[in-house]
Amino acid sequence: MRKTYDREFKLKISQDILEKKVTTKKIAEEYNISRPTISRWVSEYHRYGKNAFAGQGKRLPDKVDFYILEQENKRLTEENEILK
């Protein structure tokens, strides 16, 4: 069974690496987590800050807005093609 980690844990690990300069190797050994997983968490935290790790399959707030606009654009483009 795949192990899951809550948002607070991922934030703590990411902050420790970025702010306290703890190595991914040390964290990986201490918590028995793969280094690529930790690197992915740090990357997401670095990109989205406090909005990182939104949850299971949930889009981040900025991605929700983008997705809605993208869908609306697609619909309007199709509508425009019909009217031509």
DSSP file (Angstrom, degrees, kcal/mol; ACC not computed):
  #  RESIDUE AA STRUCTURE BP1 BP2  ACC     N-H-->O    O-->H-N    N-H-->O    O-->H-N    TCO  KAPPA ALPHA  PHI   PSI    X-CA   Y-CA   Z-CA
    1    1 A M              0   0    0      0, 0.0     2,-0.3     0, 0.0     0, 0.0   0.000 360.0 360.0 360.0 138.7    0.0    0.0    0.0
    2    2 A R        -     0   0    0      1,-0.1     2,-0.3     0, 0.0     0, 0.0  -0.526 360.0-128.2 -75.9 132.5    1.3    3.4   -0.9
    3    3 A K        -     0   0    0     -2,-0.3     2,-0.3     2,-0.0    -1,-0.1  -0.621  22.8-159.2 -82.7 138.0    2.1    5.7    2.0
    4    4 A T        -     0   0    0     -2,-0.3     2,-0.4     0, 0.0    -1,-0.0  -0.864   2.5-153.4-116.7 153.6    0.6    9.2    2.0
    5    5 A Y        -     0   0    0     -2,-0.3     2,-0.0     2,-0.0    -2,-0.0  -0.971  19.7-118.7-126.7 139.6    1.7   12.3    3.9
    6    6 A D     >  -     0   0    0     -2,-0.4     4,-2.0     1,-0.1     3,-0.2  -0.257  29.9-105.1 -76.0 166.5   -0.4   15.1    5.0
    7    7 A R  H  > S+     0   0    0      1,-0.2     4,-2.5     2,-0.2     5,-0.2   0.875 117.6  54.3 -58.0 -43.9    0.0   18.7    3.9
    8    8 A E  H  > S+     0   0    0      1,-0.2     4,-2.5     2,-0.2    -1,-0.2   0.882 107.7  50.5 -62.2 -39.4    1.6   19.9    7.1
    9    9 A F  H  > S+     0   0    0     -3,-0.2     4,-2.6     2,-0.2    -1,-0.2   0.931 111.0  48.0 -64.7 -45.5    4.2   17.2    7.0
   10   10 A K  H  X S+     0   0    0     -4,-2.0     4,-2.5     1,-0.2    -2,-0.2   0.895 112.1  50.2 -62.4 -40.4    5.2   18.1    3.4
   11   11 A L  H  X S+     0   0    0     -4,-2.5     4,-2.8     2,-0.2     5,-0.2   0.927 110.7  49.3 -62.6 -44.8    5.3   21.8    4.3
   12   12 A K  H  X S+     0   0    0     -4,-2.5     4,-2.6     2,-0.2    -2,-0.2   0.934 112.7  46.5 -60.9 -47.3    7.6   21.1    7.3
   13   13 A I  H  X S+     0   0    0     -4,-2.6     4,-2.1     2,-0.2    -1,-0.2   0.934 114.5  47.6 -61.2 -47.0   10.0   18.9    5.2
   14   14 A S  H  X S+     0   0    0     -4,-2.5     4,-2.5     1,-0.2     5,-0.2   0.912 113.3  47.5 -62.0 -44.0   10.1   21.5    2.4
   15   15 A Q  H  X>S+     0   0    0     -4,-2.8     4,-3.3     1,-0.2     5,-0.9   0.893 109.2  54.1 -66.0 -39.7   10.7   24.4    4.8
   16   16 A D  H  X5S+     0   0    0     -4,-2.6     6,-1.6    -5,-0.2     4,-1.0   0.918 112.2  44.7 -59.5 -43.2   13.4   22.4    6.6
   17   17 A I  H  <5S+     0   0    0     -4,-2.1     4,-0.4     4,-0.2    -2,-0.2   0.926 121.9  36.3 -68.5 -44.6   15.2   21.9    3.4
   18   18 A L  H  <5S+     0   0    0     -4,-2.5    -2,-0.2    -5,-0.2    -3,-0.2   0.885 130.5  26.9 -78.5 -38.8   14.9   25.4    2.0
   19   19 A E  H  <5S+     0   0    0     -4,-3.3    -3,-0.2    -5,-0.2    -2,-0.1   0.844 129.4  35.6 -95.7 -37.8   15.2   27.4    5.3
   20   20 A K  S  <<S-     0   0    0     -4,-1.0    -3,-0.2    -5,-0.9    -2,-0.1   0.473  99.5-127.5 -96.8  -2.2   17.3   25.2    7.5
   21   21 A K        +     0   0    0     -4,-0.4     2,-0.3    -6,-0.3    -4,-0.2   0.834  47.4 163.9  59.9  35.4   19.5   23.9    4.7
   22   22 A V        -     0   0    0     -6,-1.6    -1,-0.2     1,-0.1     2,-0.1  -0.659  39.0-115.1 -79.5 140.3   18.9   20.2    5.7
   23   23 A T     >  -     0   0    0     -2,-0.3     4,-2.1     1,-0.1     5,-0.2  -0.423   7.7-127.9 -79.1 152.1   19.8   17.9    2.9
   24   24 A T  H  > S+     0   0    0      1,-0.2     4,-2.9     2,-0.2     5,-0.2   0.858 111.4  58.7 -63.2 -33.9   17.3   15.7    1.0
   25   25 A K  H  > S+     0   0    0      2,-0.2     4,-2.2     1,-0.2    -1,-0.2   0.930 106.5  46.2 -60.9 -45.6   19.6   12.8    1.7
   26   26 A K  H  > S+     0   0    0      2,-0.2     4,-2.6     1,-0.2    -2,-0.2   0.925 115.1  46.2 -64.3 -45.2   19.3   13.3    5.5
   27   27 A I  H  X S+     0   0    0     -4,-2.1     4,-2.6     2,-0.2     5,-0.3   0.918 111.2  53.1 -62.8 -43.7   15.5   13.8    5.4
   28   28 A A  H  X>S+     0   0    0     -4,-2.9     5,-1.3     1,-0.2     4,-1.1   0.912 113.7  42.4 -58.9 -44.1   15.1   10.7    3.2
   29   29 A E  H  <5S+     0   0    0     -4,-2.2    -1,-0.2    -5,-0.2    -2,-0.2   0.902 114.8  50.3 -69.4 -41.3   17.1    8.6    5.6
   30   30 A E  H  <5S+     0   0    0     -4,-2.6    -2,-0.2     1,-0.2    -1,-0.2   0.891 125.4  25.3 -66.1 -40.8   15.4   10.0    8.7
   31   31 A Y  H  <5S-     0   0    0     -4,-2.6    -1,-0.2    -5,-0.2    -2,-0.2   0.402 102.8-120.6-106.6   1.0   11.9    9.5    7.5
   32   32 A N  T  <5 +     0   0    0     -4,-1.1     2,-0.4    -5,-0.3    -3,-0.2   0.942  64.5 140.7  56.7  51.4   12.4    6.7    5.0
   33   33 A I      < -     0   0    0     -5,-1.3    -1,-0.2    -6,-0.2    -2,-0.1  -0.948  57.5-103.3-121.8 142.4   11.1    8.7    2.1
   34   34 A S     >  -     0   0    0     -2,-0.4     4,-1.9     1,-0.1     5,-0.2  -0.337  23.2-127.4 -66.7 147.0   12.6    8.6   -1.4
   35   35 A R  H  > S+     0   0    0      1,-0.2     4,-2.8     2,-0.2     5,-0.2   0.883 108.5  55.8 -63.5 -39.8   14.7   11.5   -2.4
   36   36 A P  H  > S+     0   0    0      0, 0.0     4,-2.1     0, 0.0    -1,-0.2   0.888 106.8  51.6 -60.8 -35.6   12.7   12.1   -5.7
   37   37 A T  H  > S+     0   0    0      2,-0.2     4,-2.1     1,-0.2    -2,-0.2   0.936 111.4  46.3 -63.6 -46.2    9.6   12.4   -3.6
   38   38 A I  H  X S+     0   0    0     -4,-1.9     4,-2.6     1,-0.2     5,-0.2   0.912 111.0  52.4 -63.1 -42.6   11.2   15.0   -1.3
   39   39 A S  H  X S+     0   0    0     -4,-2.8     4,-2.3     1,-0.2    -1,-0.2   0.878 108.0  51.9 -61.1 -38.0   12.6   16.9   -4.3
   40   40 A R  H  X S+     0   0    0     -4,-2.1     4,-2.4     2,-0.2    -1,-0.2   0.906 109.8  49.2 -64.9 -42.1    9.1   17.0   -5.8
   41   41 A W  H  X S+     0   0    0     -4,-2.1     4,-2.7     2,-0.2     5,-0.2   0.931 111.7  48.3 -61.8 -46.1    7.6   18.4   -2.6
   42   42 A V  H  X S+     0   0    0     -4,-2.6     4,-2.8     1,-0.2    -2,-0.2   0.903 111.1  51.1 -62.5 -41.4   10.3   21.0   -2.4
   43   43 A S  H  X S+     0   0    0     -4,-2.3     4,-2.0     2,-0.2    -1,-0.2   0.921 111.9  46.4 -62.3 -44.6    9.8   22.0   -6.0
   44   44 A E  H  X S+     0   0    0     -4,-2.4     4,-2.9     2,-0.2     5,-0.4   0.908 114.1  48.2 -65.2 -41.3    6.0   22.4   -5.5
   45   45 A Y  H  X S+     0   0    0     -4,-2.7     4,-2.5     1,-0.2    -2,-0.2   0.914 111.2  50.6 -64.3 -42.4    6.6   24.4   -2.3
   46   46 A H  H  < S+     0   0    0     -4,-2.8    -1,-0.2    -5,-0.2    -2,-0.2   0.873 116.8  41.6 -62.8 -37.0    9.1   26.6   -4.0
   47   47 A R  H  < S+     0   0    0     -4,-2.0    -2,-0.2    -5,-0.2    -1,-0.2   0.909 131.0  20.7 -77.8 -44.0    6.6   27.2   -6.9
   48   48 A Y  H >< S-     0   0    0     -4,-2.9     3,-1.8     1,-0.2    -3,-0.2   0.510  83.4-164.5-109.8  -7.1    3.4   27.7   -4.9
   49   49 A G  G >< S-     0   0    0     -4,-2.5     3,-1.8    -5,-0.4    -1,-0.2  -0.331  74.2  -0.4  60.3-132.4    4.5   28.6   -1.4
   50   50 A K  G 3  S+     0   0    0      1,-0.3    -1,-0.3    -2,-0.1    -5,-0.1   0.652 130.7  63.5 -67.0 -15.2    1.8   28.3    1.2
   51   51 A N  G <  S+     0   0    0     -3,-1.8    -1,-0.3    -6,-0.1     3,-0.2   0.438  80.2 114.9 -87.2   0.5   -0.7   27.1   -1.5
   52   52 A A    <   +     0   0    0     -3,-1.8    -7,-0.1     1,-0.2   -41,-0.1  -0.256  64.9  30.7 -68.0 157.9    1.3   24.0   -2.2
   53   53 A F        +     0   0    0      1,-0.1    -1,-0.2     2,-0.1     3,-0.1   0.948  65.8 177.0  60.8  55.9    0.0   20.5   -1.5
   54   54 A A        -     0   0    0      1,-0.2     2,-0.3    -3,-0.2     5,-0.1   0.779  44.7-103.2 -63.4 -28.9   -3.7   21.4   -2.1
   55   55 A G        -     0   0    0      3,-0.2     2,-0.9   -49,-0.0     3,-0.4  -0.850  63.2 -11.5 135.6-171.7   -4.8   17.8   -1.6
   56   56 A Q  S    S-     0   0    0     -2,-0.3     3,-0.1     1,-0.3     0, 0.0  -0.484 125.0 -30.8 -71.6 101.9   -5.9   14.7   -3.3
   57   57 A G  S    S+     0   0    0     -2,-0.9     2,-0.3     1,-0.2    -1,-0.3   0.497 100.5 136.5  72.6   3.1   -6.6   15.6   -6.9
   58   58 A K        -     0   0    0     -3,-0.4    -1,-0.2     1,-0.1    -3,-0.2  -0.647  53.5-124.5 -84.9 139.2   -7.7   19.1   -6.1
   59   59 A R        -     0   0    0     -2,-0.3    -1,-0.1    -3,-0.1     5,-0.0  -0.522  27.2-107.2 -78.3 148.7   -6.4   21.9   -8.3
   60   60 A L    >>  -     0   0    0     -2,-0.2     4,-2.2     1,-0.1     3,-0.8  -0.421  37.7-104.4 -68.4 152.4   -4.5   24.7   -6.7
   61   61 A P  H 3> S+     0   0    0      0, 0.0     4,-1.9     0, 0.0     5,-0.2   0.862 121.7  47.2 -50.3 -44.5   -6.5   28.0   -6.6
   62   62 A D  H 3> S+     0   0    0      1,-0.2     4,-1.9     2,-0.2     5,-0.1   0.834 111.6  51.8 -69.0 -29.8   -4.6   29.6   -9.5
   63   63 A K  H <> S+     0   0    0     -3,-0.8     4,-2.8     2,-0.2    -1,-0.2   0.841 105.8  55.0 -73.4 -32.8   -4.9   26.4  -11.6
   64   64 A V  H  X S+     0   0    0     -4,-2.2     4,-2.5     2,-0.2     5,-0.2   0.952 109.8  46.2 -62.4 -48.9   -8.7   26.4  -11.0
   65   65 A D  H  X S+     0   0    0     -4,-1.9     4,-2.3     1,-0.2    -2,-0.2   0.919 114.4  47.8 -59.3 -44.4   -9.0   29.9  -12.3
   66   66 A F  H  X S+     0   0    0     -4,-1.9     4,-2.7     1,-0.2    -1,-0.2   0.913 111.1  50.9 -63.4 -43.5   -6.8   29.0  -15.3
   67   67 A Y  H  X S+     0   0    0     -4,-2.8     4,-2.4     2,-0.2    -2,-0.2   0.914 110.6  48.8 -61.3 -44.6   -8.8   25.8  -16.0
   68   68 A I  H  X S+     0   0    0     -4,-2.5     4,-2.3     1,-0.2    -1,-0.2   0.929 113.7  46.3 -62.0 -45.8  -12.1   27.7  -15.9
   69   69 A L  H  X S+     0   0    0     -4,-2.3     4,-2.5     1,-0.2    -2,-0.2   0.884 111.0  52.8 -64.5 -38.4  -10.8   30.4  -18.3
   70   70 A E  H  X S+     0   0    0     -4,-2.7     4,-2.2     2,-0.2    -1,-0.2   0.914 110.6  47.0 -63.6 -43.0   -9.3   27.7  -20.6
   71   71 A Q  H  X S+     0   0    0     -4,-2.4     4,-2.4     2,-0.2    -2,-0.2   0.904 112.5  49.5 -65.6 -41.7  -12.6   25.9  -20.8
   72   72 A E  H  X S+     0   0    0     -4,-2.3     4,-2.5     2,-0.2    -2,-0.2   0.902 110.4  50.9 -63.7 -41.5  -14.5   29.2  -21.5
   73   73 A N  H  X S+     0   0    0     -4,-2.5     4,-2.4     2,-0.2    -2,-0.2   0.912 109.8  50.0 -62.1 -43.3  -12.0   30.1  -24.2
   74   74 A K  H  X S+     0   0    0     -4,-2.2     4,-2.2     2,-0.2    -2,-0.2   0.929 111.6  48.2 -61.1 -46.2  -12.4   26.7  -25.8
   75   75 A R  H  X S+     0   0    0     -4,-2.4     4,-2.3     1,-0.2    -2,-0.2   0.922 113.3  46.9 -62.1 -45.0  -16.2   27.0  -25.8
   76   76 A L  H  X S+     0   0    0     -4,-2.5     4,-2.5     2,-0.2    -1,-0.2   0.862 110.0  53.3 -67.4 -35.9  -16.1   30.6  -27.2
   77   77 A T  H  X S+     0   0    0     -4,-2.4     4,-2.0     2,-0.2    -1,-0.2   0.923 111.0  46.3 -63.7 -44.0  -13.7   29.6  -29.9
   78   78 A E  H  X S+     0   0    0     -4,-2.2     4,-1.7     2,-0.2    -2,-0.2   0.907 112.8  50.2 -64.2 -41.8  -16.0   26.7  -31.0
   79   79 A E  H  X S+     0   0    0     -4,-2.3     4,-1.7     1,-0.2    -2,-0.2   0.904 109.4  51.5 -62.0 -42.1  -18.9   29.1  -30.9
   80   80 A N  H  X S+     0   0    0     -4,-2.5     4,-0.9     1,-0.2    -1,-0.2   0.880 106.4  54.1 -63.3 -40.0  -17.0   31.6  -33.0
   81   81 A E  H  < S+     0   0    0     -4,-2.0     3,-0.4     1,-0.2    -1,-0.2   0.873 106.9  51.9 -63.2 -37.3  -16.2   28.9  -35.6
   82   82 A I  H  < S+     0   0    0     -4,-1.7    -1,-0.2     1,-0.2    -2,-0.2   0.881 108.0  51.9 -66.3 -38.0  -19.9   28.1  -36.0
   83   83 A L  H  <        0   0    0     -4,-1.7    -1,-0.2     1,-0.2    -2,-0.2   0.648 360.0 360.0 -75.9 -15.2  -20.8   31.7  -36.6
   84   84 A K     <        0   0    0     -4,-0.9    -1,-0.2    -3,-0.4    -2,-0.1   0.490 360.0 360.0 -69.8 360.0  -18.2   32.2  -39.4
